[in-house]
Amino acid sequence: MRLNRSGIFCAFTLSFAILFTICSPALSASTSTSHIHKIFKLLILDSQKGHPYNEVRASLLKALANYGYSEGKNLKTTIMFSGNNVREGERILNNELKNSYDVIFVGGTAATMSAKNALYGKTQNVIFASPTDPVGIGVIQDFNSKPVANFTGVCYPVPVKARLKFIRRLMPSAKTFGLIYADMPQSHSYNNWIEKLLRTDPEFRDIRIIFRSVPLVTGEHGGKIMAVNAKKYIQELDSKVDAYITPCDQMGTRKDFSKMVYNSSHKPLIGLVKDDVMKKWGAVATIYPSHESIGFQAARMIKELFEGKKISDILPEWPHRYGVALDLNKAKKFGIDVPVELLQMAGENIIH
């Protein structure tokens, strides 16, 4: 394996009885000997290192191995990172085209945008995973139609309506929320979905969300710098909101923002990822997409391409599996009485 540093949707109604789809791949009986003995070339371009890309990539490679595609046997994988820089991602992809990969996998919004600019309409098969809005990026039409070009894959977020239903069940009297986000494409898409839902769905007509933006900072310490920049907005909104919602962007997937909200405010935070709660970053609760499920789903698509299926016959997908995590100590601190059904949904993902 070569490692280089260069570098809404279909209707989904959460009735608080989420069905957890088991996504454990096994070696398909249809995997032919001829395919297994060929050496396939896979390029992985992730937007950057860290959450959620590492987890998605790890489950992707694990699933491919379970399907019979193993590094050093019949799979040659190249892993690269674009540093959340769309132009850098384009440069990497254009430079790598000479290597004739069987499949190119792109992780995250920035890498998907790079692939759109460099590869859309060409012959290379591209599987995306974890972009917030692949429709808005322009690589697919929607989640119900066959791909019209050479892209398909799995998007990232829990649908907005499902997330707001979860928050409402957890905090039924909360009406005003603060959402501080990084100035980046996935935030713009997600925030637009929220605003549209609040305008058009009578169920949420009483909800108000106050948005504040901080400049995007990339690189290893970008999350920490953005969290520091968010502090002034956390303090500004503290007396105006009932709770904060973690943004669906790069800042929202890192611990620094959650810790900053918890340490700088007197209101609870609804997180984005499992670690917001289970690693005690600062959130009182979260409903989150399963990174493992995203990786498994993308691996199945890659397997199908390896075995000769046309990309036009592989529909894009939302994550199949979601989870709930709760911190009962923080819930008590903020006077939140967690409903029994949410406790049941969380299962072992509870901090006591």
Residue, then its C-alpha position, 0 to 999 in steps of 0.5 A: m500500500r502506497l501512502n502519500r501526504s500530498g495532498i433532501f433526499c428520499a423521504f425519511t421519517l424518524s418515528f423513534a423506532i430506527l431499524f439498524t441495518i446490519c452491514s457486515p459484508a461477506l465474500s459473495a458467492s458470485t465473486s468469480t475466480s477470474h475476478i479474484h485472481k486479477i490485481f485491481k487498482l484502487l485510488i483513495l483520495d480523502s479530503q483530509k486525515g481524521h474524522p470521519y475519513n479514517e473510520v470510513r476508509a478503514s471499514l471500506l478496506k475491511a469490507l473489501a477484504n471480506y469480499g475477497y479483495s486483499e492488499g498484496k494479493n489481488l488489490k493495489t491501493t493508493i491513499m492520498f489526501s488533499g488537505n480539504n483543498v479542492r484545487e490540490g485534489e484536482r491536481i492529484l487526480n489529474n496526475e494519477l490518471k496515468n495509473s489507470y485505476d479500476v475505481i477511484f474512491v473520494g472521501g468527503t465534500a472537498a474530494t468529491m468536488s475535486a473529482k467533479n471538476a477533474l473526472y465528471g463525464k470521463t471513463q473512470n468509475v468514481i465512488f464517493a463517500s461522506p459528502t454532505d450534498p452530492v446532488g448540490i455538487g452535481v455528481i448525481q441527480d438525486f437518490n432515486s435515479k440511476p447515475v447519468a455519469n461516472f459517479t455514484g456513492v454514499c452521502y454523509p448526514v442524518p437527514v435534517k428532518a430526522r435530526l430535528k425530530f430527534i431533538r424535539r423528542l429530547m427537548p420538547s420545549a426548546k424552540t430556539f437553537g444556535l448553529i455556528y458553522a464553518d464557511m464551507p460548501q457542506s455547511h451551506s448545503y445543510n443549512n439550506w436544507i434546514e431553512k427549507l424544512l422550517r419554511t415548508d414543514p408545519e411540524f417545525r413552524d415554531i422552531r427558530i435557528i440562529f446561524r453564525s459563520v466562522p471562516l474555514v481554516t484547513g490543516e492539522h490545527g484548523g478545527k482548534i482555530m475555528a473553535v476558538n473563532a466560534k467562542k465569541y458567537i457561543q457567548e453572544l447566543d448563550s442568552k438567546v438560545d435553548a440549545y446549540i446544534t453542532p454543524c454538519d461540516q469539518m468543524g462539527t466532526r472534531k472535538d474542539f468545537s464541542k469542548m468550546v461550546y460546553n466550556s463557554s456556554h450554559k446551554p446543552l449541545i446536540g452533537l453530530v458524531k458518536d464521539d461528541v458523547m461517548k468520548k465526552w467532548g461536550a454534547v448531551a446527545t447525538i444522532y449520528p451516521s454510522h461511519e462503518s456503514i458508509g464504508f461498507q456500503a461504498a465497498r459493496m459498490i466497488k466490489e460490484l464495479f470490480e465484478g463488471k457491473k456498470i456504474s449506471d446500474i448502482l444507485p447512490e445511497w444515504p447511510h443505511r444505519y444511524g445511532v444515538a448516544l446520550d450523556l445522562n450526567k449532562a442531561k441532568k445538569f441541563g434539566i433534560d428528562v430523557p424519554v425511555e424510547l431514546l434510552q432504548m435506541a441508544g442501547e450501550n451508547i450511554i454515559h451515566 
